[in-house]
Amino acid sequence: MPLHNRVKEHRARCGLNQQQLGGQVGASRQTISLIERGDYHPSVLLALRIARVFDVPLEEVFYLTGEETDEKA
């Protein structure tokens, strides 16, 4: 189930570069770059920190696609 993100879009909206975002969330610039490209999936803690910096819900930054995302009754 593919995990996608909008880190780059939110980062641009907040006027942050990768180094600045990494500093605020305790990650390297390289880690932020990997996350933005979809080559690395952050831990829940890191994902929450990133969403908090952007002041948006986690689901606005990270989201799943595909049938697996449908809620089961």
mmCIF file of the N, C-alpha and C atoms, coordinates in Angstrom:
data_MODEL
# 
_entry.id   MODEL 
# 
loop_
_atom_site.group_PDB 
_atom_site.id 
_atom_site.type_symbol 
_atom_site.label_atom_id 
_atom_site.label_alt_id 
_atom_site.label_comp_id 
_atom_site.label_asym_id 
_atom_site.label_entity_id 
_atom_site.label_seq_id 
_atom_site.pdbx_PDB_ins_code 
_atom_site.Cartn_x 
_atom_site.Cartn_y 
_atom_site.Cartn_z 
_atom_site.occupancy 
_atom_site.B_iso_or_equiv 
_atom_site.pdbx_formal_charge 
_atom_site.auth_seq_id 
_atom_site.auth_comp_id 
_atom_site.auth_asym_id 
_atom_site.auth_atom_id 
_atom_site.pdbx_PDB_model_num 
ATOM 1   N N  . MET A 1 1  ? 0.850   -1.170 0.000  1.00 0.00 ? 1  MET A N  1 
ATOM 2   C CA . MET A 1 1  ? 0.000   0.000  0.000  1.00 0.00 ? 1  MET A CA 1 
ATOM 3   C C  . MET A 1 1  ? 0.892   1.228  0.000  1.00 0.00 ? 1  MET A C  1 
ATOM 4   N N  . PRO A 1 2  ? 0.835   1.993  -1.054 1.00 0.00 ? 2  PRO A N  1 
ATOM 5   C CA . PRO A 1 2  ? 1.745   3.126  -1.223 1.00 0.00 ? 2  PRO A CA 1 
ATOM 6   C C  . PRO A 1 2  ? 1.453   4.276  -0.253 1.00 0.00 ? 2  PRO A C  1 
ATOM 7   N N  . LEU A 1 3  ? 2.512   4.734  0.388  1.00 0.00 ? 3  LEU A N  1 
ATOM 8   C CA . LEU A 1 3  ? 2.433   5.911  1.249  1.00 0.00 ? 3  LEU A CA 1 
ATOM 9   C C  . LEU A 1 3  ? 2.940   7.093  0.447  1.00 0.00 ? 3  LEU A C  1 
ATOM 10  N N  . HIS A 1 4  ? 2.155   8.140  0.386  1.00 0.00 ? 4  HIS A N  1 
ATOM 11  C CA . HIS A 1 4  ? 2.527   9.346  -0.338 1.00 0.00 ? 4  HIS A CA 1 
ATOM 12  C C  . HIS A 1 4  ? 2.594   10.507 0.643  1.00 0.00 ? 4  HIS A C  1 
ATOM 13  N N  . ASN A 1 5  ? 3.199   11.596 0.208  1.00 0.00 ? 5  ASN A N  1 
ATOM 14  C CA . ASN A 1 5  ? 3.276   12.742 1.097  1.00 0.00 ? 5  ASN A CA 1 
ATOM 15  C C  . ASN A 1 5  ? 3.235   14.050 0.330  1.00 0.00 ? 5  ASN A C  1 
ATOM 16  N N  . ARG A 1 6  ? 2.942   15.094 1.083  1.00 0.00 ? 6  ARG A N  1 
ATOM 17  C CA . ARG A 1 6  ? 2.910   16.454 0.554  1.00 0.00 ? 6  ARG A CA 1 
ATOM 18  C C  . ARG A 1 6  ? 3.893   17.329 1.326  1.00 0.00 ? 6  ARG A C  1 
ATOM 19  N N  . VAL A 1 7  ? 4.993   16.728 1.752  1.00 0.00 ? 7  VAL A N  1 
ATOM 20  C CA . VAL A 1 7  ? 5.972   17.460 2.557  1.00 0.00 ? 7  VAL A CA 1 
ATOM 21  C C  . VAL A 1 7  ? 6.521   18.650 1.775  1.00 0.00 ? 7  VAL A C  1 
ATOM 22  N N  . LYS A 1 8  ? 6.917   18.436 0.539  1.00 0.00 ? 8  LYS A N  1 
ATOM 23  C CA . LYS A 1 8  ? 7.512   19.507 -0.251 1.00 0.00 ? 8  LYS A CA 1 
ATOM 24  C C  . LYS A 1 8  ? 6.556   20.686 -0.412 1.00 0.00 ? 8  LYS A C  1 
ATOM 25  N N  . GLU A 1 9  ? 5.288   20.405 -0.681 1.00 0.00 ? 9  GLU A N  1 
ATOM 26  C CA . GLU A 1 9  ? 4.306   21.468 -0.863 1.00 0.00 ? 9  GLU A CA 1 
ATOM 27  C C  . GLU A 1 9  ? 4.111   22.269 0.423  1.00 0.00 ? 9  GLU A C  1 
ATOM 28  N N  . HIS A 1 10 ? 3.981   21.561 1.552  1.00 0.00 ? 10 HIS A N  1 
ATOM 29  C CA . HIS A 1 10 ? 3.789   22.255 2.832  1.00 0.00 ? 10 HIS A CA 1 
ATOM 30  C C  . HIS A 1 10 ? 5.053   23.008 3.232  1.00 0.00 ? 10 HIS A C  1 
ATOM 31  N N  . ARG A 1 11 ? 6.200   22.430 2.954  1.00 0.00 ? 11 ARG A N  1 
ATOM 32  C CA . ARG A 1 11 ? 7.461   23.086 3.275  1.00 0.00 ? 11 ARG A CA 1 
ATOM 33  C C  . ARG A 1 11 ? 7.581   24.394 2.501  1.00 0.00 ? 11 ARG A C  1 
ATOM 34  N N  . ALA A 1 12 ? 7.238   24.367 1.219  1.00 0.00 ? 12 ALA A N  1 
ATOM 35  C CA . ALA A 1 12 ? 7.286   25.579 0.397  1.00 0.00 ? 12 ALA A CA 1 
ATOM 36  C C  . ALA A 1 12 ? 6.302   26.622 0.912  1.00 0.00 ? 12 ALA A C  1 
ATOM 37  N N  . ARG A 1 13 ? 5.109   26.156 1.285  1.00 0.00 ? 13 ARG A N  1 
ATOM 38  C CA . ARG A 1 13 ? 4.095   27.082 1.808  1.00 0.00 ? 13 ARG A CA 1 
ATOM 39  C C  . ARG A 1 13 ? 4.587   27.785 3.059  1.00 0.00 ? 13 ARG A C  1 
ATOM 40  N N  . CYS A 1 14 ? 5.350   27.082 3.872  1.00 0.00 ? 14 CYS A N  1 
ATOM 41  C CA . CYS A 1 14 ? 5.869   27.651 5.125  1.00 0.00 ? 14 CYS A CA 1 
ATOM 42  C C  . CYS A 1 14 ? 7.179   28.408 4.925  1.00 0.00 ? 14 CYS A C  1 
ATOM 43  N N  . GLY A 1 15 ? 7.702   28.398 3.704  1.00 0.00 ? 15 GLY A N  1 
ATOM 44  C CA . GLY A 1 15 ? 8.929   29.120 3.421  1.00 0.00 ? 15 GLY A CA 1 
ATOM 45  C C  . GLY A 1 15 ? 10.173  28.500 4.038  1.00 0.00 ? 15 GLY A C  1 
ATOM 46  N N  . LEU A 1 16 ? 10.172  27.170 4.165  1.00 0.00 ? 16 LEU A N  1 
ATOM 47  C CA . LEU A 1 16 ? 11.306  26.465 4.761  1.00 0.00 ? 16 LEU A CA 1 
ATOM 48  C C  . LEU A 1 16 ? 12.092  25.706 3.702  1.00 0.00 ? 16 LEU A C  1 
ATOM 49  N N  . ASN A 1 17 ? 13.399  25.630 3.876  1.00 0.00 ? 17 ASN A N  1 
ATOM 50  C CA . ASN A 1 17 ? 14.170  24.730 3.032  1.00 0.00 ? 17 ASN A CA 1 
ATOM 51  C C  . ASN A 1 17 ? 14.310  23.396 3.766  1.00 0.00 ? 17 ASN A C  1 
ATOM 52  N N  . GLN A 1 18 ? 14.880  22.405 3.120  1.00 0.00 ? 18 GLN A N  1 
ATOM 53  C CA . GLN A 1 18 ? 14.989  21.075 3.721  1.00 0.00 ? 18 GLN A CA 1 
ATOM 54  C C  . GLN A 1 18 ? 15.819  21.094 4.996  1.00 0.00 ? 18 GLN A C  1 
ATOM 55  N N  . GLN A 1 19 ? 16.881  21.871 5.014  1.00 0.00 ? 19 GLN A N  1 
ATOM 56  C CA . GLN A 1 19 ? 17.746  21.967 6.193  1.00 0.00 ? 19 GLN A CA 1 
ATOM 57  C C  . GLN A 1 19 ? 16.974  22.547 7.378  1.00 0.00 ? 19 GLN A C  1 
ATOM 58  N N  . GLN A 1 20 ? 16.207  23.592 7.135  1.00 0.00 ? 20 GLN A N  1 
ATOM 59  C CA . GLN A 1 20 ? 15.436  24.231 8.198  1.00 0.00 ? 20 GLN A CA 1 
ATOM 60  C C  . GLN A 1 20 ? 14.377  23.290 8.762  1.00 0.00 ? 20 GLN A C  1 
ATOM 61  N N  . LEU A 1 21 ? 13.653  22.604 7.887  1.00 0.00 ? 21 LEU A N  1 
ATOM 62  C CA . LEU A 1 21 ? 12.644  21.658 8.355  1.00 0.00 ? 21 LEU A CA 1 
ATOM 63  C C  . LEU A 1 21 ? 13.304  20.545 9.147  1.00 0.00 ? 21 LEU A C  1 
ATOM 64  N N  . GLY A 1 22 ? 14.399  20.014 8.626  1.00 0.00 ? 22 GLY A N  1 
ATOM 65  C CA . GLY A 1 22 ? 15.114  18.964 9.340  1.00 0.00 ? 22 GLY A CA 1 
ATOM 66  C C  . GLY A 1 22 ? 15.537  19.404 10.730 1.00 0.00 ? 22 GLY A C  1 
ATOM 67  N N  . GLY A 1 23 ? 16.027  20.622 10.848 1.00 0.00 ? 23 GLY A N  1 
ATOM 68  C CA . GLY A 1 23 ? 16.436  21.140 12.149 1.00 0.00 ? 23 GLY A CA 1 
ATOM 69  C C  . GLY A 1 23 ? 15.271  21.230 13.126 1.00 0.00 ? 23 GLY A C  1 
ATOM 70  N N  . GLN A 1 24 ? 14.110  21.587 12.624 1.00 0.00 ? 24 GLN A N  1 
ATOM 71  C CA . GLN A 1 24 ? 12.936  21.728 13.492 1.00 0.00 ? 24 GLN A CA 1 
ATOM 72  C C  . GLN A 1 24 ? 12.376  20.386 13.954 1.00 0.00 ? 24 GLN A C  1 
ATOM 73  N N  . VAL A 1 25 ? 12.617  19.330 13.172 1.00 0.00 ? 25 VAL A N  1 
ATOM 74  C CA . VAL A 1 25 ? 12.027  18.033 13.518 1.00 0.00 ? 25 VAL A CA 1 
ATOM 75  C C  . VAL A 1 25 ? 13.071  17.012 13.975 1.00 0.00 ? 25 VAL A C  1 
ATOM 76  N N  . GLY A 1 26 ? 14.340  17.413 14.025 1.00 0.00 ? 26 GLY A N  1 
ATOM 77  C CA . GLY A 1 26 ? 15.385  16.503 14.473 1.00 0.00 ? 26 GLY A CA 1 
ATOM 78  C C  . GLY A 1 26 ? 15.809  15.488 13.431 1.00 0.00 ? 26 GLY A C  1 
ATOM 79  N N  . ALA A 1 27 ? 15.829  15.902 12.174 1.00 0.00 ? 27 ALA A N  1 
ATOM 80  C CA . ALA A 1 27 ? 16.228  15.018 11.076 1.00 0.00 ? 27 ALA A CA 1 
ATOM 81  C C  . ALA A 1 27 ? 17.225  15.756 10.193 1.00 0.00 ? 27 ALA A C  1 
ATOM 82  N N  . SER A 1 28 ? 17.980  15.016 9.406  1.00 0.00 ? 28 SER A N  1 
ATOM 83  C CA . SER A 1 28 ? 18.938  15.640 8.497  1.00 0.00 ? 28 SER A CA 1 
ATOM 84  C C  . SER A 1 28 ? 18.233  16.138 7.238  1.00 0.00 ? 28 SER A C  1 
ATOM 85  N N  . ARG A 1 29 ? 18.923  17.027 6.520  1.00 0.00 ? 29 ARG A N  1 
ATOM 86  C CA . ARG A 1 29 ? 18.406  17.498 5.241  1.00 0.00 ? 29 ARG A CA 1 
ATOM 87  C C  . ARG A 1 29 ? 18.228  16.324 4.292  1.00 0.00 ? 29 ARG A C  1 
ATOM 88  N N  . GLN A 1 30 ? 19.160  15.369 4.358  1.00 0.00 ? 30 GLN A N  1 
ATOM 89  C CA . GLN A 1 30 ? 19.095  14.202 3.490  1.00 0.00 ? 30 GLN A CA 1 
ATOM 90  C C  . GLN A 1 30 ? 17.841  13.372 3.774  1.00 0.00 ? 30 GLN A C  1 
ATOM 91  N N  . THR A 1 31 ? 17.500  13.225 5.040  1.00 0.00 ? 31 THR A N  1 
ATOM 92  C CA . THR A 1 31 ? 16.290  12.476 5.408  1.00 0.00 ? 31 THR A CA 1 
ATOM 93  C C  . THR A 1 31 ? 15.045  13.161 4.868  1.00 0.00 ? 31 THR A C  1 
ATOM 94  N N  . ILE A 1 32 ? 14.979  14.475 4.998  1.00 0.00 ? 32 ILE A N  1 
ATOM 95  C CA . ILE A 1 32 ? 13.832  15.221 4.469  1.00 0.00 ? 32 ILE A CA 1 
ATOM 96  C C  . ILE A 1 32 ? 13.739  15.029 2.961  1.00 0.00 ? 32 ILE A C  1 
ATOM 97  N N  . SER A 1 33 ? 14.879  15.083 2.281  1.00 0.00 ? 33 SER A N  1 
ATOM 98  C CA . SER A 1 33 ? 14.902  14.875 0.833  1.00 0.00 ? 33 SER A CA 1 
ATOM 99  C C  . SER A 1 33 ? 14.377  13.483 0.470  1.00 0.00 ? 33 SER A C  1 
ATOM 100 N N  . LEU A 1 34 ? 14.831  12.466 1.186  1.00 0.00 ? 34 LEU A N  1 
ATOM 101 C CA . LEU A 1 34 ? 14.374  11.095 0.924  1.00 0.00 ? 34 LEU A CA 1 
ATOM 102 C C  . LEU A 1 34 ? 12.871  10.952 1.154  1.00 0.00 ? 34 LEU A C  1 
ATOM 103 N N  . ILE A 1 35 ? 12.364  11.583 2.207  1.00 0.00 ? 35 ILE A N  1 
ATOM 104 C CA . ILE A 1 35 ? 10.924  11.541 2.495  1.00 0.00 ? 35 ILE A CA 1 
ATOM 105 C C  . ILE A 1 35 ? 10.151  12.189 1.351  1.00 0.00 ? 35 ILE A C  1 
ATOM 106 N N  . GLU A 1 36 ? 10.596  13.367 0.923  1.00 0.00 ? 36 GLU A N  1 
ATOM 107 C CA . GLU A 1 36 ? 9.893   14.073 -0.147 1.00 0.00 ? 36 GLU A CA 1 
ATOM 108 C C  . GLU A 1 36 ? 9.854   13.262 -1.434 1.00 0.00 ? 36 GLU A C  1 
ATOM 109 N N  . ARG A 1 37 ? 10.909  12.542 -1.729 1.00 0.00 ? 37 ARG A N  1 
ATOM 110 C CA . ARG A 1 37 ? 10.966  11.725 -2.947 1.00 0.00 ? 37 ARG A CA 1 
ATOM 111 C C  . ARG A 1 37 ? 10.215  10.401 -2.790 1.00 0.00 ? 37 ARG A C  1 
ATOM 112 N N  . GLY A 1 38 ? 9.791   10.072 -1.582 1.00 0.00 ? 38 GLY A N  1 
ATOM 113 C CA . GLY A 1 38 ? 9.097   8.811  -1.351 1.00 0.00 ? 38 GLY A CA 1 
ATOM 114 C C  . GLY A 1 38 ? 10.031  7.633  -1.215 1.00 0.00 ? 38 GLY A C  1 
ATOM 115 N N  . ASP A 1 39 ? 11.330  7.899  -1.028 1.00 0.00 ? 39 ASP A N  1 
ATOM 116 C CA . ASP A 1 39 ? 12.315  6.831  -0.885 1.00 0.00 ? 39 ASP A CA 1 
ATOM 117 C C  . ASP A 1 39 ? 12.516  6.397  0.561  1.00 0.00 ? 39 ASP A C  1 
ATOM 118 N N  . TYR A 1 40 ? 11.883  7.113  1.489  1.00 0.00 ? 40 TYR A N  1 
ATOM 119 C CA . TYR A 1 40 ? 12.006  6.784  2.909  1.00 0.00 ? 40 TYR A CA 1 
ATOM 120 C C  . TYR A 1 40 ? 10.687  7.111  3.579  1.00 0.00 ? 40 TYR A C  1 
ATOM 121 N N  . HIS A 1 41 ? 10.197  6.186  4.387  1.00 0.00 ? 41 HIS A N  1 
ATOM 122 C CA . HIS A 1 41 ? 8.963   6.417  5.136  1.00 0.00 ? 41 HIS A CA 1 
ATOM 123 C C  . HIS A 1 41 ? 9.341   6.732  6.573  1.00 0.00 ? 41 HIS A C  1 
ATOM 124 N N  . PRO A 1 42 ? 8.952   7.909  7.051  1.00 0.00 ? 42 PRO A N  1 
ATOM 125 C CA . PRO A 1 42 ? 9.355   8.307  8.402  1.00 0.00 ? 42 PRO A CA 1 
ATOM 126 C C  . PRO A 1 42 ? 8.631   7.505  9.472  1.00 0.00 ? 42 PRO A C  1 
ATOM 127 N N  . SER A 1 43 ? 9.230   7.497  10.646 1.00 0.00 ? 43 SER A N  1 
ATOM 128 C CA . SER A 1 43 ? 8.559   6.895  11.801 1.00 0.00 ? 43 SER A CA 1 
ATOM 129 C C  . SER A 1 43 ? 7.306   7.718  12.104 1.00 0.00 ? 43 SER A C  1 
ATOM 130 N N  . VAL A 1 44 ? 6.429   7.155  12.884 1.00 0.00 ? 44 VAL A N  1 
ATOM 131 C CA . VAL A 1 44 ? 5.216   7.882  13.275 1.00 0.00 ? 44 VAL A CA 1 
ATOM 132 C C  . VAL A 1 44 ? 5.599   9.157  14.016 1.00 0.00 ? 44 VAL A C  1 
ATOM 133 N N  . LEU A 1 45 ? 6.574   9.062  14.885 1.00 0.00 ? 45 LEU A N  1 
ATOM 134 C CA . LEU A 1 45 ? 7.008   10.231 15.656 1.00 0.00 ? 45 LEU A CA 1 
ATOM 135 C C  . LEU A 1 45 ? 7.517   11.341 14.732 1.00 0.00 ? 45 LEU A C  1 
ATOM 136 N N  . LEU A 1 46 ? 8.352   10.993 13.773 1.00 0.00 ? 46 LEU A N  1 
ATOM 137 C CA . LEU A 1 46 ? 8.867   12.000 12.843 1.00 0.00 ? 46 LEU A CA 1 
ATOM 138 C C  . LEU A 1 46 ? 7.748   12.575 11.981 1.00 0.00 ? 46 LEU A C  1 
ATOM 139 N N  . ALA A 1 47 ? 6.846   11.738 11.519 1.00 0.00 ? 47 ALA A N  1 
ATOM 140 C CA . ALA A 1 47 ? 5.716   12.215 10.717 1.00 0.00 ? 47 ALA A CA 1 
ATOM 141 C C  . ALA A 1 47 ? 4.859   13.199 11.514 1.00 0.00 ? 47 ALA A C  1 
ATOM 142 N N  . LEU A 1 48 ? 4.630   12.890 12.779 1.00 0.00 ? 48 LEU A N  1 
ATOM 143 C CA . LEU A 1 48 ? 3.849   13.791 13.631 1.00 0.00 ? 48 LEU A CA 1 
ATOM 144 C C  . LEU A 1 48 ? 4.569   15.113 13.841 1.00 0.00 ? 48 LEU A C  1 
ATOM 145 N N  . ARG A 1 49 ? 5.882   15.059 14.027 1.00 0.00 ? 49 ARG A N  1 
ATOM 146 C CA . ARG A 1 49 ? 6.660   16.297 14.195 1.00 0.00 ? 49 ARG A CA 1 
ATOM 147 C C  . ARG A 1 49 ? 6.578   17.161 12.939 1.00 0.00 ? 49 ARG A C  1 
ATOM 148 N N  . ILE A 1 50 ? 6.670   16.525 11.779 1.00 0.00 ? 50 ILE A N  1 
ATOM 149 C CA . ILE A 1 50 ? 6.590   17.268 10.520 1.00 0.00 ? 50 ILE A CA 1 
ATOM 150 C C  . ILE A 1 50 ? 5.221   17.936 10.386 1.00 0.00 ? 50 ILE A C  1 
ATOM 151 N N  . ALA A 1 51 ? 4.161   17.200 10.635 1.00 0.00 ? 51 ALA A N  1 
ATOM 152 C CA . ALA A 1 51 ? 2.810   17.767 10.542 1.00 0.00 ? 51 ALA A CA 1 
ATOM 153 C C  . ALA A 1 51 ? 2.636   18.909 11.533 1.00 0.00 ? 51 ALA A C  1 
ATOM 154 N N  . ARG A 1 52 ? 3.218   18.785 12.717 1.00 0.00 ? 52 ARG A N  1 
ATOM 155 C CA . ARG A 1 52 ? 3.099   19.837 13.735 1.00 0.00 ? 52 ARG A CA 1 
ATOM 156 C C  . ARG A 1 52 ? 3.780   21.120 13.263 1.00 0.00 ? 52 ARG A C  1 
ATOM 157 N N  . VAL A 1 53 ? 4.950   20.998 12.625 1.00 0.00 ? 53 VAL A N  1 
ATOM 158 C CA . VAL A 1 53 ? 5.632   22.182 12.101 1.00 0.00 ? 53 VAL A CA 1 
ATOM 159 C C  . VAL A 1 53 ? 4.732   22.899 11.102 1.00 0.00 ? 53 VAL A C  1 
ATOM 160 N N  . PHE A 1 54 ? 4.042   22.140 10.269 1.00 0.00 ? 54 PHE A N  1 
ATOM 161 C CA . PHE A 1 54 ? 3.161   22.717 9.254  1.00 0.00 ? 54 PHE A CA 1 
ATOM 162 C C  . PHE A 1 54 ? 1.818   23.149 9.835  1.00 0.00 ? 54 PHE A C  1 
ATOM 163 N N  . ASP A 1 55 ? 1.540   22.775 11.084 1.00 0.00 ? 55 ASP A N  1 
ATOM 164 C CA . ASP A 1 55 ? 0.283   23.105 11.758 1.00 0.00 ? 55 ASP A CA 1 
ATOM 165 C C  . ASP A 1 55 ? -0.929  22.589 10.990 1.00 0.00 ? 55 ASP A C  1 
ATOM 166 N N  . VAL A 1 56 ? -0.807  21.322 10.546 1.00 0.00 ? 56 VAL A N  1 
ATOM 167 C CA . VAL A 1 56 ? -1.908  20.657 9.842  1.00 0.00 ? 56 VAL A CA 1 
ATOM 168 C C  . VAL A 1 56 ? -2.041  19.235 10.383 1.00 0.00 ? 56 VAL A C  1 
ATOM 169 N N  . PRO A 1 57 ? -3.199  18.603 10.187 1.00 0.00 ? 57 PRO A N  1 
ATOM 170 C CA . PRO A 1 57 ? -3.341  17.203 10.596 1.00 0.00 ? 57 PRO A CA 1 
ATOM 171 C C  . PRO A 1 57 ? -2.382  16.304 9.819  1.00 0.00 ? 57 PRO A C  1 
ATOM 172 N N  . LEU A 1 58 ? -1.980  15.228 10.429 1.00 0.00 ? 58 LEU A N  1 
ATOM 173 C CA . LEU A 1 58 ? -1.059  14.271 9.826  1.00 0.00 ? 58 LEU A CA 1 
ATOM 174 C C  . LEU A 1 58 ? -1.533  13.829 8.445  1.00 0.00 ? 58 LEU A C  1 
ATOM 175 N N  . GLU A 1 59 ? -2.834  13.607 8.298  1.00 0.00 ? 59 GLU A N  1 
ATOM 176 C CA . GLU A 1 59 ? -3.397  13.107 7.044  1.00 0.00 ? 59 GLU A CA 1 
ATOM 177 C C  . GLU A 1 59 ? -3.288  14.107 5.901  1.00 0.00 ? 59 GLU A C  1 
ATOM 178 N N  . GLU A 1 60 ? -3.025  15.375 6.209  1.00 0.00 ? 60 GLU A N  1 
ATOM 179 C CA . GLU A 1 60 ? -2.831  16.360 5.147  1.00 0.00 ? 60 GLU A CA 1 
ATOM 180 C C  . GLU A 1 60 ? -1.410  16.326 4.608  1.00 0.00 ? 60 GLU A C  1 
ATOM 181 N N  . VAL A 1 61 ? -0.514  15.674 5.339  1.00 0.00 ? 61 VAL A N  1 
ATOM 182 C CA . VAL A 1 61 ? 0.878   15.586 4.905  1.00 0.00 ? 61 VAL A CA 1 
ATOM 183 C C  . VAL A 1 61 ? 1.185   14.193 4.355  1.00 0.00 ? 61 VAL A C  1 
ATOM 184 N N  . PHE A 1 62 ? 0.736   13.155 5.051  1.00 0.00 ? 62 PHE A N  1 
ATOM 185 C CA . PHE A 1 62 ? 0.994   11.770 4.657  1.00 0.00 ? 62 PHE A CA 1 
ATOM 186 C C  . PHE A 1 62 ? -0.327  11.066 4.408  1.00 0.00 ? 62 PHE A C  1 
ATOM 187 N N  . TYR A 1 63 ? -0.394  10.301 3.304  1.00 0.00 ? 63 TYR A N  1 
ATOM 188 C CA . TYR A 1 63 ? -1.647  9.624  2.979  1.00 0.00 ? 63 TYR A CA 1 
ATOM 189 C C  . TYR A 1 63 ? -1.364  8.347  2.197  1.00 0.00 ? 63 TYR A C  1 
ATOM 190 N N  . LEU A 1 64 ? -2.280  7.427  2.288  1.00 0.00 ? 64 LEU A N  1 
ATOM 191 C CA . LEU A 1 64 ? -2.198  6.146  1.588  1.00 0.00 ? 64 LEU A CA 1 
ATOM 192 C C  . LEU A 1 64 ? -3.068  6.188  0.348  1.00 0.00 ? 64 LEU A C  1 
ATOM 193 N N  . THR A 1 65 ? -2.695  5.386  -0.646 1.00 0.00 ? 65 THR A N  1 
ATOM 194 C CA . THR A 1 65 ? -3.539  5.254  -1.830 1.00 0.00 ? 65 THR A CA 1 
ATOM 195 C C  . THR A 1 65 ? -3.783  3.781  -2.089 1.00 0.00 ? 65 THR A C  1 
ATOM 196 N N  . GLY A 1 66 ? -4.861  3.499  -2.767 1.00 0.00 ? 66 GLY A N  1 
ATOM 197 C CA . GLY A 1 66 ? -5.178  2.108  -3.111 1.00 0.00 ? 66 GLY A CA 1 
ATOM 198 C C  . GLY A 1 66 ? -6.361  1.595  -2.325 1.00 0.00 ? 66 GLY A C  1 
ATOM 199 N N  . GLU A 1 67 ? -6.786  0.402  -2.673 1.00 0.00 ? 67 GLU A N  1 
ATOM 200 C CA . GLU A 1 67 ? -7.957  -0.189 -2.055 1.00 0.00 ? 67 GLU A CA 1 
ATOM 201 C C  . GLU A 1 67 ? -7.777  -0.435 -0.575 1.00 0.00 ? 67 GLU A C  1 
ATOM 202 N N  . GLU A 1 68 ? -6.546  -0.636 -0.129 1.00 0.00 ? 68 GLU A N  1 
ATOM 203 C CA . GLU A 1 68 ? -6.278  -0.932 1.268  1.00 0.00 ? 68 GLU A CA 1 
ATOM 204 C C  . GLU A 1 68 ? -6.688  0.202  2.185  1.00 0.00 ? 68 GLU A C  1 
ATOM 205 N N  . THR A 1 69 ? -6.890  1.402  1.645  1.00 0.00 ? 69 THR A N  1 
ATOM 206 C CA . THR A 1 69 ? -7.236  2.542  2.471  1.00 0.00 ? 69 THR A CA 1 
ATOM 207 C C  . THR A 1 69 ? -8.715  2.590  2.803  1.00 0.00 ? 69 THR A C  1 
ATOM 208 N N  . ASP A 1 70 ? -9.545  1.794  2.111  1.00 0.00 ? 70 ASP A N  1 
ATOM 209 C CA . ASP A 1 70 ? -10.975 1.769  2.395  1.00 0.00 ? 70 ASP A CA 1 
ATOM 210 C C  . ASP A 1 70 ? -11.209 1.246  3.793  1.00 0.00 ? 70 ASP A C  1 
ATOM 211 N N  . GLU A 1 71 ? -12.095 1.924  4.519  1.00 0.00 ? 71 GLU A N  1 
ATOM 212 C CA . GLU A 1 71 ? -12.420 1.452  5.872  1.00 0.00 ? 71 GLU A CA 1 
ATOM 213 C C  . GLU A 1 71 ? -13.253 0.177  5.788  1.00 0.00 ? 71 GLU A C  1 
ATOM 214 N N  . LYS A 1 72 ? -12.919 -0.760 6.629  1.00 0.00 ? 72 LYS A N  1 
ATOM 215 C CA . LYS A 1 72 ? -13.655 -2.025 6.700  1.00 0.00 ? 72 LYS A CA 1 
ATOM 216 C C  . LYS A 1 72 ? -14.678 -1.941 7.826  1.00 0.00 ? 72 LYS A C  1 
ATOM 217 N N  . ALA A 1 73 ? -15.861 -2.479 7.567  1.00 0.00 ? 73 ALA A N  1 
ATOM 218 C CA . ALA A 1 73 ? -16.932 -2.453 8.584  1.00 0.00 ? 73 ALA A CA 1 
ATOM 219 C C  . ALA A 1 73 ? -16.715 -3.537 9.599  1.00 0.00 ? 73 ALA A C  1 
# 
